[in-house]
Structures are given as C-alpha cells and as structure tokens.
Amino acid sequence: MLERLKVAVRARAPFEALDLGLAVLRAQAGPVYRVWLTTFLPVALVLHTLLWRHPWWATLLLVWLKPLLGRPILHILGRATFGEVPSLRATLRAFPLIYRRGTLATLLWRRLGPERSLLLPVWQLEGQQGRDYRQRSRVLLRAGRSAAFLWTFFAFGMWLLLPASLLALAAFLWPQGSGFDLMEALFASEAHRRLPALDFSLALLPTLATALLEPFYVAGGFGLYLNRRVHLEGWDLELAFRGLAARATRMRSVVLALLLVLGLPLVGSPPPPSAAKSQLQEVLKSPEFQVKSKRRALRFRHRPEARQPRTWQPPAWLAQLLPWIAQGVKVLLVSVGLGLLVWLLLRFRRDPGAPPEVREERRPPEQLFGLDLRPRSLPKRPGSAAEALWDAGRFREALALLYRGALAHLVRVEHATIPPGATESEVLGIAQQALPEGAGAYLERLTGAWCRVAYGGAAPEASDRHLCGEWSLHFPGGRS
C-alpha cells in the first residue's frame, strides 16, 4: 500500500507537514473545489433564501455546518494521496459512505474542538469510533496538539481577515462624491437607517470566505495527520528498506561479477618477510636517522616541600545541622525502599513466579487496530458470513470480518506474539513467518484490500470478492 503513495514520505516538522497538505491541495485543486462548491453552494443558497430577512443567522448556520460539509474534501485528498483521484460523480455516489457516521458528534461535542482538522481523518478515513477513537486521538495529539491548535487559530484569523479586507477594498473604491456613505449605511446603529440589501451583502462576505478557505483548512489538517502517521509508524523507514532490498536484489549478480573480475589480479603470493626487513634496515641507515643532539636545562637541586592542603572546618551551626540532615536522608531512603517493596508485592501478587510482562504475553490480545478479536465476536464461519455481507453491498464490513478472523487465528491458533502498537505491515511480516506460504500470501492480499478500503477510502476491486471464498481454505475451523 505504501508504494502507491504520491507524496514524499519523510518525518517533517509541523509547519512542513502543513505545507505538504497545501501542496496536495494545489495538485488537486480542480477536483477538490468542484466537489466542495457542489456541496457548499446549494446549502448556502437554501439557507440564505429561507433566512433572507435574517442573513446573519444563515451565515452562522453555514459556519456551524463547515465540518459536515467539508467531508468530501478529505475524501478526495485521501484518495489522491494514493494516486486515485475520484471524479465528481464518483464522489457524489460515495456520499452515503462519507456521511454514514459521526454526524451528531461533528455538529455537537466535537464542533468546537481546536484539533478538529487533525482528528477528522481518524473517524472518517480510519473508521474509529468510541473508545478506539479516543485512544487513537490521544496518540495523535501527544505530539500534534499544539500544531493543530495553531492551525485552527490561524485559519480562524484568515476567515476574519478576508471579509474585512474585501470590505475595506469596497470602501476605498467607493466614489466620494456620490452622496452616499457606504460605511455609514453598513454600520448604522439605527435599524431603520440600514439598507436590507447592504445588510444581506455584508452577511455574504463570511460565506464567501468559507467557500474559499475551508479546503485549505482541511488540507492542512490532513498534512498534519499524515506526518503523525509517518512519525508513529515509520513509513519513511519502511519504504527506504524496501527500496534498498529491491536495489540489492537487482545489483546482486552485478556486484558479484565485478568482485570476481576486480579480485582476480589481486590474488598472488605476498612478498617474503626478508625483503621487508632489508628495506627497513636500509631506511634506518639513512642520514636523517643518524642525527644526535645535546640539550641543556636548569633544574632545582632541592625541590621545595609540597605544602599541606588546608583542611576546611565547617562552621559550628552546620556541624550541628549535619546529623539532622543525615537522619532525614536515612528516613527518605527507608521510605523509598518500603514503597518500592510494596509496589513489587502488588505487581507480583497474582503470580509470584513470573514478571507482569510474561503474564500479559500468555493471554492473546482481545483487540488490534480497534478490531475485536474475541472468539464470541466472530461467527462460526467468517468466510460465509463475509460473502453474505459482500452480496449485501457492505464491502468494508466484509473485509473487516475477514481481517479480524485472520488476526484471531494468528494470535490464538498460531500463538504469534504481536507487540502493542504494531502496524499492519509489521503484523504481516510476523504472519508470514508463522503461517504457511499460501496463508501468508492470502493475508498479504487481504491486508492490501483492507487498507485501501479502510484508510484510503477507495472502493473495493471486483477480485476482492474471492477473498471471502478463499478464507476457509487457509484458516480452517472457523472462529478460533
């Protein structure tokens, strides 16, 4: 999946990550603004038409709906990052998938979050919900909270500055001798002196700013999200190692041939040791090594005795205080030792013969990547159940079921040890060592299909349906 990335993968500073998101937006400005304006302008037209007597209420509603209306922007940016730029028609057909979850949360308790741009891909692209969403958010915000907050603050400032600049430009270009004071008419304190048309036009300025700037805000947050994924999962290192492995495979035969060709002239008998000794003796007999010189120096016959260092005597008050300090340090050390002993007893109270890490490794994990791996959460025949979901058009759920079943088989039947925080690529490497060759190849195809649909937001390929029928061939016995 990582080979399909169309951006340079490397760990960046937060402001470089913002620039990366804006670069993706510049490259896909046409598709993004077509979808964004197709979504935003009809809603703005309806609200301003219904609330034409109260245009500021329409503007306020549009501002409040920005997180909901901006979802198609992230859909296009996520797909374009992997080289798949959806058309306007394809994006409109994907609206049920884009708006399937998180509508109330977007408009209520998550609406005023200053980290909204960074966390938007977590539940839209990754599909995380509930506790998994909160855990994932804490991991991303551990080193990205300040950058996301500053980006939101900057975007809000630009949203205020653009209408003010347009208003100042209109006032500057307004003819002075027309007999009509534009600024006085716009900001008249009495309601009867304000013109409804000017009031309506003034309320349209924030709407125009939203239409122009919202894609930039979403793209910047997407860049921060990609950068955090690179830092956490080491995408740049993985791609570098893959490139090195590929180049090493291609150059192996060439390097061996060159070594053989270049090494043959060097093969021969070493010079005898007697020749080296004779050359060394000739060099030592040269005039440069036969020079002798005398030097004179003055020294004392009797060296003065070393002075005895003065011993420092502490003052009387400090001498009286030192026993109390020593007693306090003693009490502190004893308290720390007792506390450490109590902590060890509490940690080992369940199994005195094994450390806590060993006890945890004996139980297979119940969740990976937010996916439930408990046996009771899986059907008896995951392959058949996935086929039923696929035929019902629920492609993402079908792939998730197959992937969950494969991971459950890996940790419960094959007893593979998967460290916490492992990525899909790392799990695939562990699985290829623990599973037979056919099952490992199947899991690689399944992982690629799952990542494309879950993270890239792409539609599944027609050949992915064969994964449902092949599951039971590689993982017999149903749920583990």
N, C-alpha and C positions, 0 to 999 in steps of 0.2 A: 504494500500500500504506500509506503514512504517513497518508493521510487517514482510515484506518479505526481509528487509534489512539484508545483511550478514556481516555487519561491526558493530563494537561497536559505537553506536550513543552517542556522548557527545561533548560538546564545547571544542575545543582544541586550543592551541597556534599555530601560523602559521607553525612553524617547526614540530610540532607534526602532523599537517594536511598533510604536505609534506610526512612525514613518513607513514601516513595512505595510501596515494596514491601509494607509492612504495610498501607497503605491499600487496595491491590489485594486483599490477603488478606481484609481486613474486608468488602470489597464482595462477595467470592466465598467467604465462609466456609462457607456451606452445601455447595456442590459440592465444595470442597476437602476438608473434613472427612469428607464421605460417602465419597469415593474413598480418602482416606488411612486411615480406620478400616477400610474394607472390605479394604484391603491389609494393614494392620499387625496388626489384632486376630487374624485367623486364624493368622498366623505366630507371634505371641506365644502364642496358646493352644496350638499344637502344640509349641512349644519348652518351655513350662512344664509341659506334660503329660508329655512324654518325659523331661524332666530334673527331675521333681518332687523327687527326692532331693537334687539339686544345683541349687537355684533360681538361685544366683548365676551359674552357667555359662549358664543360659538368658538371664539379663539381659545378660551380657557379649556373647553372640551377637547379641541384638537390637540392642544399641548398635553392634556392628560392621556390622550389615546396614542401618543407617539410610540411608546414601547410595543403596543399591539400592532400598529400599522407598519412598524419598521421590521417586522419579522421576515418578510420576503427579501429584504436587503441582505440579511445574514444568510439566508438560504442560497442566494446566488454567490456570495463571497465564499461560502464554504465549499460549494461545488466547483467554483472556478479555481480554487487553490489546488484541486486535484485534476485540473485540466478538463473539466466538464462544465461548460457554460450553458445553462438551460435557457431555452427561448422563453419569450413572454407567454406563449400558450402552455408550455410545459410547466412553467412556474404557477400559472393560474390553476392548472389541473392539480398541482401539489398543495393547494391551499388547505384542503381537509387535513392533510398530514401536518402542515405548518401550524395550523390553529387548533390542533387536536387537544392540546393540554396546556395548562398554566394560564388560562385567560383571566380568571378571577385573581390569582396571585399577582399577575402582571399589573393589573389595574388597582389593586388594593395594597397589601402589605409590602410588596416589592417595588412599588411605583416610585417611592422617594429614596430608594437606596442609592447612595452615590457611586457604588461599584456596579451599577446595572450593566454597563457596557461590557465589563469583563465576565460577568456571570451569565449573560444572555446565552452564550453557546453551550453552557453546562446542561441546561434542561431542553434547549431546542435541538442542538446537534447530538449531544450525548444521550439525551432522554432520561437524565437523572431526576428522581423525584424523592420527596420525603427525606428520610434520614440519609440516604445516599447523596442527595443533592446538598444537604448541609455539610456532610463530611467532605465532599468534593470542593465545595465553596471554601471551607476553612483551609484546605490545602492550597488552593489557588491564591487566596487572599493573604497567605502567610508572607509572601514577598511581593504581592502585587496590589495591595490595598491603596497605598499612597499614590501610585501612578494612576490607578483608576479614579481615585477621588480628584486628583488634579486635572485629569482629562475631562471629567464631568464639570468641574468648576470652570475650566477654560471654554468648554462648549457652551455652557450657560452664558458666560460673558460675551461670546461671539453672537449668541442668539439675541442678546440685548443690544449689542453694538450695531448690528446690521440694520434694524429698523430705525435706530436713532440716526445712523449715517444717512439713510435714504431720506429721512425727514429733514435733516439739516441741508442736504443737497437740494431738496424741493424748495426750502425757504430761501436758499441762496440764489436759485434760479428764478424765483418768483419776481415778476416786474414790480418795481417800487411805485410807479405812477399809476397803477391800475385802480386805485381807490379801494382795494380790498386787502386787508391784512390777514394773511394766511395763518400765521401763528396765533393771532388773537382769536380767530374763528375756531381753530382747533382746540385751544385750551381755555376757552371762555368758561368762567365759573358758573354763570347762569345757564340753566338748561335751555331756556328759550332762545339764547343767542347762538347756541351751537347748531350747525347745519347737519342734518342726518346723513347726507351724502359724505361729508367730510369725516364724520364720526365713523361711518362704515369703512371708508378708505383707510383711516388710521388703524382700525382693527384688522385690516387685511395685511398690514406690514408684518406682524409676528407670524401670520400664516405663511407669507412668502419666505420669511427667514427659516421657518421649519421645513418648507419644501426644499430649500437649497442646502441646509446644513445637516439634516438628520442622517443622510448616508455617510457623511464624514464622521459623525459621532459613532455610528455602528461599526464602521470600518476600523477606526482607531481602537475600539474595544476588542475587535476581532484580532488585530495585531498583537495586543497585549495577551490575549488568550493563547495564541499560537506560541508566543515567546515563553509563556509559563509552561506549556506542554514540552517545549524543547528543553527547558531547564530541568523539568521534573523527570522526563523520560529519556533524555539523551538522544533525541532524534539525530542531531548532527554527528554524534559519535557512531551511531549505528550505520548511518549512510557512509561515513568515512571508512569504517571497517569493511562494509560490503564492497565499496569501490576498490579498496586495497586487495581484498580477496579476489575480485574479478580480474584486476590487473596482474596479480601474482599468478593466477591460473593461465592467463594468456601469455605471459612472459616466461613461464617456467622452462619450456623447451628451448627458447632462445637463449636464456641465461646459461643453461647447462651446456649448450653448444659453444657459446662464447668462452665459458670457463675451460672447456676442453681444449679449444683452439689456442687460447692465450696461455694455458698452463703447460702445454707440451714443451715449448722452448725453455721453460724454467726447470724442467726435470733434468738433472745431471748430477755428476759427482761433486760434492763440496770440496773446496780447496783443502789440502793437507794442513794439519796444525803446525808443522815445522816451518812452512813458508810464512805464516803469520808471525811466529816468534822471531824469525830472522828479520822481518820488516820492522818489528817493534824495536829490536836492538839497534838497527841502523838509525832509526829516528832518535833514540836516546843518545847516540854518539854525536849528533849534530851539535854545532857550536851554541845554538840557542839554549840547550840544556846543560851547558858546561860553565855557566856564569856563576861566580861566587862573590859575595859582598859582605862587608862588615858594617855594623851599625852600633853607635854609642847612645846610651841613655842614662839619665841621672835618676837615682833611687835613694830613698832614705835608708840609712843603715838600721836605725831602730824605729820601727813603726810605733806611733802613739797607741796607747791602750784604748780600746773601744770604750766609749762612755756607757755607763749603765743607764738603760732607759728609765725614765721616771715612771713610777707606778702611780696610777690615778686612784685617789681615795674618794669614794662617794661622800657627799655631804651627810650629815647626821640624819636629817629628815628622810632622805632617800634610803639610808640604811634601815631605818625603822619601817619604811613602807614596803621594802622588798619582800619580807616574809608574808605580808598580806597578799601581794601580787602573786607570789608563788602558790599560796593556798587557793587563790581564785582560779589560777590556771589548772591546778590539780582538780578542783571541783568541776571545771568545764570539761576537762578530758574524761573524767569519770562519767559525766552526764552524757557526753557524746558516745562513749563506749556502750553504756547501758541502752541508749536509744538505738544504736546500731544492732545490738543483740536482740532487742525487742522486735525490730524490723525484720531481722533474719528469721526469727521464730514465726512471725506472722506470715512471711513469704513461704516458708517451708512447712507450714502446719499440716497441709494436706498430704504431702508426700515427702517425708524427711530424706529419702534416699536419692532424690533427683532434683536438679535445679528447676526453676519455673519455666525456663525456655524449653526443657525437654518435655515437661508435662504438656505444654501447648502444642508441641510438634506431634504428640501422639494422637491428637484429635484433628481430623481433616477440617479445613476451613468450611464454614457454612455460607460464605459469600465471597465472590471475586468480581471486581469491576461493577459492584452493585447488583450482581446476578445471584439469585437464591439457588444454592446447590444442595439444599437439604433433600433427602430422598422423598419425603412426603409432598414436596412441592413439584415433583416431576411425575408425569403419567407413566403407566407401566410400559407403554410402547411410544417413546418420544418420536420415532420416525413416522409412525402412522398419525399421531396427533399433529405433527408439523405439516404433513400432507393435507390434513383437513383444514388447518389454518391457512395454508397457501391457497387452496382452492377457494377459500372464502375471501381472498384478497388481503389477508392480514400477513403480509410478507415479513415485516420486521419481527412480529411476534413468532412466526415460524422459525426464522433464523436464530432468534434469541433462545427458543426452546432447544433447538439442535445444539447450539453452543453451550448452553447450560448442561445438557445431558452429557456432552463430551467432556466438559470440565469435571463434572461429578464422577464420571468413570475414571478420569485421570487421577483424581486425588483419593478416591475410595477403593477402587479395584487395583490400579497400578501403584498406589501408595506413593505417588510423586510428591515431592516437597516443593511447594510454591511459596517463595518468600513474600511477605507483605509488601504491597506497592509495586509488584511486578507488572510489567506492561504485557500487552497481547503478544508482542514479538518475543519477549522473554519466556512467556508461558509456552509459546510454540516451540522454542528451542528445547525446553525441558521435555515437552511431549514427544518430540522426535527422537529423543534418547530413550524414553520409557515405553513408547508404543512400537508396534511392528511397523514396517516400512509403509504398507498400504494404509494403515490407520493414520500414520503421521502425514502422509500426502493428502489424505482426505481432510484432516484437521487444518492443514495449511489452506486448502481451498475454502473451507468453511470460515476460517478466520478472516480471509480476504473479503469474502462476501459480507460477513457481519460488520466489518469495519467500514466498508463502503456505504452500507445502508445506515448504520448507527451513527457514525461520526461524520461521514461525508454527505449524508442526506441524499444519496443517489438512489435511484430506482434499481431494484434487483434485476439481474440479467436472466434471460429465459433459461439458460443452462443451470442456474442455481436451484431450480426445482429438483434436479436429480439428486441434490444433497439429501433431500428428505427420504428418498427410497434407498440410498446407499448407507444411511446411518446405521441400521441394524446389522449390516454386513460387517462393519468394523467394530461396533460396540454391542455385541450380543448380550442378551439377558435383560434388556430394558433398563429401568432405572437402577442405580447402584445403591 
